[in-house]
Amino acid sequence: MPATDTQDHARLWELIKDTRFGMFTHRHADDGLLHSHPLTTQNRSVDEDATLYFFVPRDGVIAGQLPHDDVVNVAYANPDDDSYVSVAGRAALVDNEALKRALFNSAAKAWFPDGADDPNLGLLAVRIESAEFWDVTESKVTQLLKIAKAALTGDGRPQLGEHRKVEGG
């Protein structure tokens, strides 16, 4: 993998890891429409397979829809830091008791009171196939000045930070 790919993958994870919730979007089999759910990313580092992990109820909507369509998106927004991430991938429930135990935490216990052994605890894996991130590094004042200048001069879109596309894991 070229150095820029490695750097882009590392930057992608840096933007994801500090964002508490991701909006998980899937297509609903009943109406074909997109549905989104806030989920908490459980892993604290991205694994070698570029997979994100979430806890979901086995008897819930997400688990019920995966057999019909496993193509998903997870969007992260951190407006305080002006960073945004969109991850496209494929999702599956995985049976990995050791990983469930390793990822389980006290916050998850609110939804799964029997802990990592809760029979309704599903481990949702989203394998990243592609992603994009936007990371605005300028101050709010600089952003406003660049936007105003572009609007007044018509010299094109203002460059407010970094936008990258990252392929695969």
LINFENZI-V616064 format. One record per backbone hydrogen bond with DSSP energy under -1.0 kcal/mol. CO is the residue of the C=O (numbers start at 0). NH is the residue of the N-H. If there is no record, write none. Layout:
CO,NH
CO,NH
This chain:
1,5
2,6
3,7
4,8
5,9
6,10
7,11
8,12
9,13
10,14
11,15
12,16
15,18
21,38
22,74
23,36
24,72
25,34
27,31
32,27
34,25
36,23
38,21
46,49
49,127
51,125
52,41
53,123
55,121
56,59
59,63
60,64
61,65
64,67
64,68
69,90
71,88
72,24
73,86
74,22
75,84
77,80
77,82
81,135
82,77
83,133
84,75
85,131
86,73
87,128
87,129
88,71
89,126
91,124
95,99
96,100
97,101
98,102
99,103
106,109
107,110
107,111
111,114
114,117
117,120
119,57
121,55
122,93
123,53
124,91
125,51
126,89
128,167
129,87
130,165
131,85
132,163
133,83
134,161
138,142
139,143
140,144
141,145
142,146
143,147
144,148
145,149
146,150
147,151
148,152
149,153
161,134
163,132
165,130
